[in-house]
Amino acid sequence: MTISITLRRFAFRFFSCLLLMSCCLSAAQAGSFDDWFIAVKNDQPGKVKDLLRRGFNPNAVEPERGDTGLILAMRENSMGVMEVLLADSRTHIDAEAFNGDNALMIACYNGNEKAVKALLDKGAKVNKNGWAPLHYAAASGNNRIVQMLLDKDAFIDAVSPNATTPIMMAARGGHIYTVKLLHDNGADATMKNQRGYSAMDFARENKNTDIATGLEYRIKKEAALAKRKNVMPKFPF
């Protein structure tokens, strides 16, 4: 009887200790999780390094948007944290948030040339299904970033889920030099998205008349050249 009571007391204390340890571990993990995203957002590379040394997962996802540390670093232009994360072999460079955004796309949209170069040098993928980095670069009108992506073989007529292309995004945003750069590199200005809009339609809708006029001239010129190429020469025999 005494032995049975002693064993029950021991078992109770043992499982109580396990429960307490589990609670403490959960609290510590929750604290690290919060500390991680605060450090990333505030560009605190030293704190991020410390958490990584303690075994924190660099690909942890915050619950609101599904951002990893690298994606959040690009949203906040936390360049010191970006360098730390890119130096960690565990970091998933092409990880996507809930809406499909990845670190390269955010860097392109923010016009962060240094970050774009660093991500490309680390092997970030230039092409992806749906919205792609070139869409975001064209939307922001940063020609240096657009050229960086084209130099890495970005698909110039990439289509979004509703078939919008980068040149449409540039025309919509009023970025005339980006429209020219894309068209000069072979972008098809006659393509239409699911709304039936071409780049010229986007330009007109957003009152970017100089872009609409320029595209109309270029399209007519291309059509005339194509027509001449298709005319068989006449020989005097």
Secondary structure as UniProt FT lines:
FT   HELIX           2..41
FT   TURN            42..43
FT   HELIX           45..53
FT   TURN            54..55
FT   TURN            58..59
FT   TURN            63..65
FT   HELIX           69..75
FT   TURN            76..77
FT   HELIX           79..87
FT   TURN            89..90
FT   TURN            93..94
FT   TURN            98..99
FT   HELIX           103..109
FT   TURN            110..111
FT   HELIX           113..121
FT   TURN            122..123
FT   HELIX           133..140
FT   HELIX           143..151
FT   TURN            152..153
FT   TURN            156..157
FT   TURN            161..162
FT   HELIX           166..173
FT   HELIX           176..184
FT   TURN            185..186
FT   TURN            189..190
FT   TURN            194..195
FT   HELIX           199..205
FT   TURN            206..207
FT   HELIX           209..230
//
